[in-house]
Amino acid sequence: MQPLSQPTPPDFEARARILKALAHASRLLMVDELSRGERCVCELRELVGHDLSTVSKHLSVLKAAGIVEDDKRGKQVYYRLKVPCVLNFFHCLEGVLAGRK
């Protein structure tokens, strides 16, 4: 196994874009819901309580960051996690929150 190369400034910029994509409560809620399986946009809209346009914008941010992927079926679009390992990050966040108490 080769050792990982030293990250470069562009690597950190790419990491920051992913963290920015997750840096919204509605997007975190959608990612959490998608950890249980794929959902249609209508289900995610109902979950977060925003209009369809707002939910679609949030999902496009997550998709552009490579966190989710979609599948159009008829008139419905279904989303699922592209990289379930993002849930490891959620567990890490929980550890940080627990450590603050």
Residue frames as qw, qx, qy, qz and C-alpha x, y, z in Angstrom:
[[0.000, 0.889, 0.457, 0.000, 0.00, 0.00, 0.00],
 [0.423, 0.413, -0.018, 0.806, 1.41, 3.37, -1.01],
 [0.204, -0.466, -0.451, 0.733, 1.49, 6.20, 1.54],
 [0.211, 0.875, 0.435, 0.011, -0.89, 9.07, 0.87],
 [0.463, 0.370, 0.040, 0.805, 0.70, 12.07, -0.79],
 [0.166, -0.355, -0.360, 0.847, 0.85, 15.38, 1.02],
 [0.242, 0.787, 0.568, -0.001, -2.34, 17.33, 0.30],
 [0.332, 0.162, 0.185, 0.911, -1.93, 20.47, -1.76],
 [0.168, 0.246, 0.247, -0.922, -3.81, 23.78, -1.46],
 [0.496, 0.030, -0.464, -0.734, -6.20, 22.73, -4.28],
 [0.434, -0.184, -0.881, 0.042, -6.93, 19.54, -2.32],
 [0.105, -0.319, -0.614, 0.714, -7.97, 21.65, 0.65],
 [0.320, 0.171, -0.134, -0.922, -10.13, 23.86, -1.61],
 [0.515, -0.075, -0.734, -0.437, -11.92, 20.74, -2.88],
 [0.341, -0.269, -0.823, 0.366, -12.46, 19.56, 0.70],
 [0.065, 0.252, 0.324, -0.910, -13.85, 22.96, 1.66],
 [0.430, 0.030, -0.415, -0.801, -16.38, 22.80, -1.22],
 [0.508, -0.220, -0.825, -0.115, -17.66, 19.46, 0.10],
 [0.243, -0.317, -0.657, 0.639, -17.93, 20.80, 3.65],
 [0.199, 0.164, 0.010, -0.966, -19.75, 23.89, 2.36],
 [0.480, -0.114, -0.652, -0.576, -22.23, 21.64, 0.56],
 [0.503, -0.339, -0.781, 0.147, -23.00, 19.95, 3.88],
 [0.207, -0.111, -0.421, 0.876, -23.08, 23.23, 5.84],
 [0.421, -0.188, -0.135, -0.877, -26.85, 23.69, 5.88],
 [0.440, -0.066, 0.737, -0.510, -29.33, 22.12, 8.29],
 [0.791, 0.349, 0.115, -0.489, -31.78, 21.14, 5.52],
 [0.618, 0.521, -0.577, -0.118, -29.05, 19.46, 3.50],
 [0.026, -0.337, 0.876, -0.344, -27.80, 17.59, 6.58],
 [0.630, 0.095, 0.529, -0.560, -31.36, 16.44, 7.25],
 [0.795, 0.453, -0.166, -0.367, -31.72, 15.20, 3.67],
 [0.399, 0.495, -0.768, 0.075, -28.39, 13.34, 3.79],
 [0.298, -0.189, 0.808, -0.471, -29.45, 11.74, 7.06],
 [0.761, 0.258, 0.302, -0.513, -32.74, 10.64, 5.50],
 [0.704, 0.539, -0.405, -0.223, -30.94, 9.30, 2.43],
 [0.022, -0.459, 0.866, -0.197, -28.79, 7.16, 4.73],
 [0.583, 0.068, 0.698, -0.410, -31.93, 5.02, 5.13],
 [0.515, 0.313, 0.747, 0.280, -32.34, 4.54, 1.38],
 [0.131, 0.164, 0.406, 0.889, -33.29, 6.43, -1.74],
 [0.138, 0.621, 0.567, -0.524, -36.09, 8.97, -1.62],
 [0.324, 0.636, 0.471, 0.518, -38.02, 10.92, -4.20],
 [0.152, 0.271, -0.090, 0.946, -37.84, 14.70, -4.19],
 [0.486, -0.547, -0.303, -0.611, -41.45, 14.84, -2.99],
 [0.781, -0.448, -0.404, 0.160, -40.55, 12.87, 0.17],
 [0.544, -0.056, -0.215, 0.809, -37.56, 15.12, 0.86],
 [0.085, -0.449, -0.150, -0.877, -39.68, 18.22, 0.30],
 [0.650, -0.586, -0.351, -0.333, -42.19, 16.99, 2.86],
 [0.774, -0.269, -0.360, 0.447, -39.38, 16.14, 5.29],
 [0.419, -0.047, -0.140, 0.896, -37.69, 19.55, 5.27],
 [0.030, 0.765, 0.545, -0.343, -40.87, 21.59, 4.78],
 [0.055, -0.505, 0.258, 0.822, -39.57, 23.78, 1.95],
 [0.686, 0.577, 0.061, -0.439, -41.01, 24.37, -1.48],
 [0.925, 0.231, 0.248, 0.172, -39.92, 22.15, -4.36],
 [0.466, 0.818, -0.153, 0.301, -37.64, 24.81, -5.85],
 [0.276, -0.796, 0.473, -0.257, -35.68, 25.23, -2.61],
 [0.851, -0.239, 0.467, -0.027, -35.33, 21.47, -2.09],
 [0.834, 0.497, 0.124, 0.204, -34.16, 21.04, -5.68],
 [0.224, 0.871, -0.322, 0.296, -31.50, 23.73, -5.17],
 [0.547, -0.618, 0.536, -0.176, -30.27, 22.00, -2.01],
 [0.915, 0.050, 0.398, 0.053, -30.12, 18.68, -3.83],
 [0.668, 0.706, -0.056, 0.230, -28.21, 20.21, -6.73],
 [0.105, -0.838, 0.480, -0.237, -25.60, 21.52, -4.28],
 [0.729, -0.356, 0.575, -0.101, -25.22, 18.03, -2.80],
 [0.883, 0.380, 0.259, 0.090, -25.06, 16.49, -6.25],
 [0.421, 0.850, -0.234, 0.213, -22.43, 18.97, -7.49],
 [0.297, -0.723, 0.586, -0.215, -20.32, 18.10, -4.43],
 [0.502, 0.275, -0.815, -0.093, -20.54, 14.39, -5.29],
 [0.274, -0.168, 0.751, -0.577, -22.49, 13.45, -2.18],
 [0.633, 0.311, 0.594, -0.387, -25.73, 12.31, -3.83],
 [0.004, -0.086, 0.739, 0.668, -26.80, 11.00, -7.21],
 [0.557, 0.280, 0.297, -0.724, -30.19, 10.97, -8.85],
 [0.153, 0.101, 0.922, 0.342, -32.32, 8.75, -11.03],
 [0.447, 0.181, -0.016, -0.876, -35.28, 10.08, -13.00],
 [0.114, 0.205, 0.969, 0.076, -38.22, 7.68, -13.24],
 [0.051, 0.726, 0.649, 0.224, -41.12, 9.09, -15.17],
 [0.035, -0.856, -0.099, -0.505, -42.00, 12.40, -13.57],
 [0.668, -0.742, 0.060, 0.000, -40.27, 11.61, -10.27],
 [0.451, 0.632, -0.532, 0.337, -36.60, 12.06, -9.43],
 [0.869, -0.478, -0.122, 0.040, -35.11, 9.78, -6.79],
 [0.143, 0.796, -0.503, 0.304, -31.95, 10.57, -4.84],
 [0.932, -0.305, -0.139, 0.138, -29.55, 8.30, -3.00],
 [0.395, -0.807, 0.370, 0.237, -26.18, 8.73, -1.31],
 [0.709, 0.619, -0.336, 0.033, -23.35, 8.39, -3.77],
 [0.432, 0.387, -0.664, 0.471, -20.78, 8.04, -1.00],
 [0.700, -0.588, -0.362, -0.182, -22.26, 6.46, 2.14],
 [0.660, -0.074, -0.381, 0.643, -18.94, 7.05, 3.91],
 [0.047, -0.539, 0.033, -0.840, -20.19, 10.61, 4.52],
 [0.714, -0.581, -0.271, -0.281, -22.06, 9.02, 7.43],
 [0.754, -0.141, -0.332, 0.549, -18.68, 8.44, 9.12],
 [0.177, 0.338, -0.094, 0.919, -18.36, 12.22, 9.16],
 [0.527, -0.572, -0.217, -0.590, -21.76, 12.45, 10.88],
 [0.839, -0.393, -0.341, 0.158, -20.54, 10.05, 13.58],
 [0.545, 0.093, -0.220, 0.804, -17.45, 12.21, 14.03],
 [0.140, -0.503, -0.063, -0.850, -19.64, 15.31, 14.41],
 [0.725, -0.553, -0.305, -0.276, -21.65, 13.54, 17.10],
 [0.783, -0.204, -0.313, 0.498, -18.41, 12.84, 18.95],
 [0.259, 0.288, -0.099, 0.916, -17.44, 16.50, 18.78],
 [0.425, -0.551, -0.183, -0.694, -20.87, 17.54, 20.07],
 [0.823, -0.451, -0.346, 0.004, -20.72, 15.00, 22.91],
 [0.674, -0.017, -0.272, 0.687, -17.25, 16.24, 23.87],
 [0.041, 0.480, -0.004, 0.876, -18.54, 19.80, 24.30],
 [0.614, -0.626, -0.326, -0.354, -20.82, 18.83, 27.19]]
